């Protein structure tokens, strides 16, 4: 997984695959996004090609951290396999998911 964070540290674009191997870099992403105060956190998944169960768990982790910080979390634009995984796991009931 690779990610880019906007200058306000409130939005991230994720690319590639989100798997167990990305846990350390994902924790760094969470830390960076939580530094941007007040604004909703938006994770753009429109360029994420693949997510496994560990990747889904990491999204639950950032949701919990955002809740602790009283920040809204939005997942934007899942497509392909990622969108199918969201459907199978009913993630749209756990997150605010925006279509791109």
PyMOL CGO cylinders between C-alpha atoms (Angstrom):
from pymol import cmd
from pymol.cgo import CYLINDER

trace = [
    CYLINDER, 0.00, 0.00, 0.00, 1.09, 3.51, -0.72, 0.3, 1, 1, 1, 1, 1, 1,
    CYLINDER, 1.09, 3.51, -0.72, -0.63, 6.64, 0.47, 0.3, 1, 1, 1, 1, 1, 1,
    CYLINDER, -0.63, 6.64, 0.47, -0.56, 10.37, -0.04, 0.3, 1, 1, 1, 1, 1, 1,
    CYLINDER, -0.56, 10.37, -0.04, -1.83, 12.80, 2.60, 0.3, 1, 1, 1, 1, 1, 1,
    CYLINDER, -1.83, 12.80, 2.60, -3.09, 16.27, 1.75, 0.3, 1, 1, 1, 1, 1, 1,
    CYLINDER, -3.09, 16.27, 1.75, -1.45, 19.31, 3.34, 0.3, 1, 1, 1, 1, 1, 1,
    CYLINDER, -1.45, 19.31, 3.34, -4.21, 19.73, 5.96, 0.3, 1, 1, 1, 1, 1, 1,
    CYLINDER, -4.21, 19.73, 5.96, -3.60, 16.11, 7.08, 0.3, 1, 1, 1, 1, 1, 1,
    CYLINDER, -3.60, 16.11, 7.08, -7.29, 15.29, 6.81, 0.3, 1, 1, 1, 1, 1, 1,
    CYLINDER, -7.29, 15.29, 6.81, -7.40, 13.30, 3.57, 0.3, 1, 1, 1, 1, 1, 1,
    CYLINDER, -7.40, 13.30, 3.57, -5.42, 10.34, 2.29, 0.3, 1, 1, 1, 1, 1, 1,
    CYLINDER, -5.42, 10.34, 2.29, -5.37, 8.62, -1.09, 0.3, 1, 1, 1, 1, 1, 1,
    CYLINDER, -5.37, 8.62, -1.09, -4.53, 4.91, -0.80, 0.3, 1, 1, 1, 1, 1, 1,
    CYLINDER, -4.53, 4.91, -0.80, -3.15, 2.96, -3.77, 0.3, 1, 1, 1, 1, 1, 1,
    CYLINDER, -3.15, 2.96, -3.77, -2.15, -0.64, -4.39, 0.3, 1, 1, 1, 1, 1, 1,
    CYLINDER, -2.15, -0.64, -4.39, -3.10, -3.38, -1.95, 0.3, 1, 1, 1, 1, 1, 1,
    CYLINDER, -3.10, -3.38, -1.95, -4.03, -3.11, 1.75, 0.3, 1, 1, 1, 1, 1, 1,
    CYLINDER, -4.03, -3.11, 1.75, -2.92, -6.31, 3.49, 0.3, 1, 1, 1, 1, 1, 1,
    CYLINDER, -2.92, -6.31, 3.49, -1.42, -7.51, 6.76, 0.3, 1, 1, 1, 1, 1, 1,
    CYLINDER, -1.42, -7.51, 6.76, 2.03, -6.51, 5.49, 0.3, 1, 1, 1, 1, 1, 1,
    CYLINDER, 2.03, -6.51, 5.49, 0.93, -2.84, 5.57, 0.3, 1, 1, 1, 1, 1, 1,
    CYLINDER, 0.93, -2.84, 5.57, 0.09, -2.72, 9.28, 0.3, 1, 1, 1, 1, 1, 1,
    CYLINDER, 0.09, -2.72, 9.28, 3.08, -0.57, 10.33, 0.3, 1, 1, 1, 1, 1, 1,
    CYLINDER, 3.08, -0.57, 10.33, 2.65, 1.98, 7.54, 0.3, 1, 1, 1, 1, 1, 1,
    CYLINDER, 2.65, 1.98, 7.54, -1.10, 2.09, 8.17, 0.3, 1, 1, 1, 1, 1, 1,
    CYLINDER, -1.10, 2.09, 8.17, -0.50, 2.94, 11.84, 0.3, 1, 1, 1, 1, 1, 1,
    CYLINDER, -0.50, 2.94, 11.84, 1.73, 5.81, 10.66, 0.3, 1, 1, 1, 1, 1, 1,
    CYLINDER, 1.73, 5.81, 10.66, -1.10, 6.94, 8.36, 0.3, 1, 1, 1, 1, 1, 1,
    CYLINDER, -1.10, 6.94, 8.36, -3.53, 6.95, 11.29, 0.3, 1, 1, 1, 1, 1, 1,
    CYLINDER, -3.53, 6.95, 11.29, -1.15, 9.07, 13.35, 0.3, 1, 1, 1, 1, 1, 1,
    CYLINDER, -1.15, 9.07, 13.35, -0.73, 11.59, 10.54, 0.3, 1, 1, 1, 1, 1, 1,
    CYLINDER, -0.73, 11.59, 10.54, -4.46, 11.88, 9.89, 0.3, 1, 1, 1, 1, 1, 1,
    CYLINDER, -4.46, 11.88, 9.89, -5.28, 12.38, 13.55, 0.3, 1, 1, 1, 1, 1, 1,
    CYLINDER, -5.28, 12.38, 13.55, -2.92, 15.39, 13.67, 0.3, 1, 1, 1, 1, 1, 1,
    CYLINDER, -2.92, 15.39, 13.67, -5.28, 17.36, 11.42, 0.3, 1, 1, 1, 1, 1, 1,
    CYLINDER, -5.28, 17.36, 11.42, -7.73, 18.66, 14.04, 0.3, 1, 1, 1, 1, 1, 1,
    CYLINDER, -7.73, 18.66, 14.04, -11.47, 19.07, 13.72, 0.3, 1, 1, 1, 1, 1, 1,
    CYLINDER, -11.47, 19.07, 13.72, -12.04, 18.23, 10.08, 0.3, 1, 1, 1, 1, 1, 1,
    CYLINDER, -12.04, 18.23, 10.08, -13.52, 14.94, 8.94, 0.3, 1, 1, 1, 1, 1, 1,
    CYLINDER, -13.52, 14.94, 8.94, -10.97, 12.30, 7.96, 0.3, 1, 1, 1, 1, 1, 1,
    CYLINDER, -10.97, 12.30, 7.96, -11.44, 11.18, 4.37, 0.3, 1, 1, 1, 1, 1, 1,
    CYLINDER, -11.44, 11.18, 4.37, -9.75, 8.07, 3.00, 0.3, 1, 1, 1, 1, 1, 1,
    CYLINDER, -9.75, 8.07, 3.00, -9.95, 7.89, -0.78, 0.3, 1, 1, 1, 1, 1, 1,
    CYLINDER, -9.95, 7.89, -0.78, -10.04, 4.23, -1.83, 0.3, 1, 1, 1, 1, 1, 1,
    CYLINDER, -10.04, 4.23, -1.83, -10.66, 4.87, -5.54, 0.3, 1, 1, 1, 1, 1, 1,
    CYLINDER, -10.66, 4.87, -5.54, -7.14, 3.68, -6.44, 0.3, 1, 1, 1, 1, 1, 1,
    CYLINDER, -7.14, 3.68, -6.44, -6.96, 0.79, -3.95, 0.3, 1, 1, 1, 1, 1, 1,
    CYLINDER, -6.96, 0.79, -3.95, -6.86, -2.44, -5.96, 0.3, 1, 1, 1, 1, 1, 1,
    CYLINDER, -6.86, -2.44, -5.96, -7.15, -5.09, -3.23, 0.3, 1, 1, 1, 1, 1, 1,
    CYLINDER, -7.15, -5.09, -3.23, -8.02, -5.43, 0.43, 0.3, 1, 1, 1, 1, 1, 1,
    CYLINDER, -8.02, -5.43, 0.43, -7.86, -8.57, 2.60, 0.3, 1, 1, 1, 1, 1, 1,
    CYLINDER, -7.86, -8.57, 2.60, -9.40, -9.29, 6.00, 0.3, 1, 1, 1, 1, 1, 1,
    CYLINDER, -9.40, -9.29, 6.00, -6.44, -7.68, 7.77, 0.3, 1, 1, 1, 1, 1, 1,
    CYLINDER, -6.44, -7.68, 7.77, -6.93, -4.55, 5.67, 0.3, 1, 1, 1, 1, 1, 1,
    CYLINDER, -6.93, -4.55, 5.67, -10.60, -4.47, 6.66, 0.3, 1, 1, 1, 1, 1, 1,
    CYLINDER, -10.60, -4.47, 6.66, -9.49, -4.76, 10.28, 0.3, 1, 1, 1, 1, 1, 1,
    CYLINDER, -9.49, -4.76, 10.28, -7.16, -1.80, 9.83, 0.3, 1, 1, 1, 1, 1, 1,
    CYLINDER, -7.16, -1.80, 9.83, -10.08, 0.29, 8.58, 0.3, 1, 1, 1, 1, 1, 1,
    CYLINDER, -10.08, 0.29, 8.58, -11.96, -0.68, 11.75, 0.3, 1, 1, 1, 1, 1, 1,
    CYLINDER, -11.96, -0.68, 11.75, -8.92, 0.47, 13.74, 0.3, 1, 1, 1, 1, 1, 1,
    CYLINDER, -8.92, 0.47, 13.74, -8.91, 3.92, 12.15, 0.3, 1, 1, 1, 1, 1, 1,
    CYLINDER, -8.91, 3.92, 12.15, -12.68, 4.14, 12.70, 0.3, 1, 1, 1, 1, 1, 1,
    CYLINDER, -12.68, 4.14, 12.70, -12.16, 3.49, 16.41, 0.3, 1, 1, 1, 1, 1, 1,
    CYLINDER, -12.16, 3.49, 16.41, -9.35, 6.06, 16.63, 0.3, 1, 1, 1, 1, 1, 1,
    CYLINDER, -9.35, 6.06, 16.63, -11.44, 8.66, 14.79, 0.3, 1, 1, 1, 1, 1, 1,
    CYLINDER, -11.44, 8.66, 14.79, -14.33, 8.02, 17.20, 0.3, 1, 1, 1, 1, 1, 1,
    CYLINDER, -14.33, 8.02, 17.20, -12.01, 8.49, 20.20, 0.3, 1, 1, 1, 1, 1, 1,
    CYLINDER, -12.01, 8.49, 20.20, -10.89, 11.81, 18.73, 0.3, 1, 1, 1, 1, 1, 1,
    CYLINDER, -10.89, 11.81, 18.73, -14.52, 12.81, 17.99, 0.3, 1, 1, 1, 1, 1, 1,
    CYLINDER, -14.52, 12.81, 17.99, -13.74, 12.97, 14.26, 0.3, 1, 1, 1, 1, 1, 1,
    CYLINDER, -13.74, 12.97, 14.26, -15.96, 11.84, 11.42, 0.3, 1, 1, 1, 1, 1, 1,
    CYLINDER, -15.96, 11.84, 11.42, -14.45, 9.22, 9.10, 0.3, 1, 1, 1, 1, 1, 1,
    CYLINDER, -14.45, 9.22, 9.10, -15.46, 8.91, 5.45, 0.3, 1, 1, 1, 1, 1, 1,
    CYLINDER, -15.46, 8.91, 5.45, -14.34, 6.17, 3.06, 0.3, 1, 1, 1, 1, 1, 1,
    CYLINDER, -14.34, 6.17, 3.06, -14.55, 7.47, -0.49, 0.3, 1, 1, 1, 1, 1, 1,
    CYLINDER, -14.55, 7.47, -0.49, -14.87, 5.68, -3.80, 0.3, 1, 1, 1, 1, 1, 1,
    CYLINDER, -14.87, 5.68, -3.80, -14.20, 1.98, -3.24, 0.3, 1, 1, 1, 1, 1, 1,
    CYLINDER, -14.20, 1.98, -3.24, -14.19, 0.11, -6.55, 0.3, 1, 1, 1, 1, 1, 1,
    CYLINDER, -14.19, 0.11, -6.55, -13.70, -3.42, -7.86, 0.3, 1, 1, 1, 1, 1, 1,
    CYLINDER, -13.70, -3.42, -7.86, -12.61, -6.04, -5.33, 0.3, 1, 1, 1, 1, 1, 1,
    CYLINDER, -12.61, -6.04, -5.33, -12.61, -3.49, -2.50, 0.3, 1, 1, 1, 1, 1, 1,
    CYLINDER, -12.61, -3.49, -2.50, -16.24, -2.57, -3.17, 0.3, 1, 1, 1, 1, 1, 1,
    CYLINDER, -16.24, -2.57, -3.17, -17.18, -6.26, -3.37, 0.3, 1, 1, 1, 1, 1, 1,
    CYLINDER, -17.18, -6.26, -3.37, -15.50, -6.90, 0.00, 0.3, 1, 1, 1, 1, 1, 1,
    CYLINDER, -15.50, -6.90, 0.00, -17.42, -4.00, 1.51, 0.3, 1, 1, 1, 1, 1, 1,
    CYLINDER, -17.42, -4.00, 1.51, -20.64, -5.54, 0.21, 0.3, 1, 1, 1, 1, 1, 1,
    CYLINDER, -20.64, -5.54, 0.21, -19.86, -9.03, 1.52, 0.3, 1, 1, 1, 1, 1, 1,
    CYLINDER, -19.86, -9.03, 1.52, -18.87, -7.74, 4.96, 0.3, 1, 1, 1, 1, 1, 1,
    CYLINDER, -18.87, -7.74, 4.96, -21.60, -5.06, 5.14, 0.3, 1, 1, 1, 1, 1, 1,
    CYLINDER, -21.60, -5.06, 5.14, -18.99, -2.36, 5.79, 0.3, 1, 1, 1, 1, 1, 1,
    CYLINDER, -18.99, -2.36, 5.79, -21.39, 0.26, 4.47, 0.3, 1, 1, 1, 1, 1, 1,
    CYLINDER, -21.39, 0.26, 4.47, -23.32, -0.25, 7.73, 0.3, 1, 1, 1, 1, 1, 1,
    CYLINDER, -23.32, -0.25, 7.73, -20.19, 0.49, 9.79, 0.3, 1, 1, 1, 1, 1, 1,
    CYLINDER, -20.19, 0.49, 9.79, -18.80, 3.47, 7.85, 0.3, 1, 1, 1, 1, 1, 1,
    CYLINDER, -18.80, 3.47, 7.85, -19.88, 6.48, 5.88, 0.3, 1, 1, 1, 1, 1, 1,
    CYLINDER, -19.88, 6.48, 5.88, -19.03, 5.31, 2.34, 0.3, 1, 1, 1, 1, 1, 1,
    CYLINDER, -19.03, 5.31, 2.34, -19.20, 7.83, -0.49, 0.3, 1, 1, 1, 1, 1, 1,
    CYLINDER, -19.20, 7.83, -0.49, -19.26, 6.83, -4.14, 0.3, 1, 1, 1, 1, 1, 1,
    CYLINDER, -19.26, 6.83, -4.14, -16.76, 8.67, -6.33, 0.3, 1, 1, 1, 1, 1, 1,
]
cmd.load_cgo(trace, "trace")
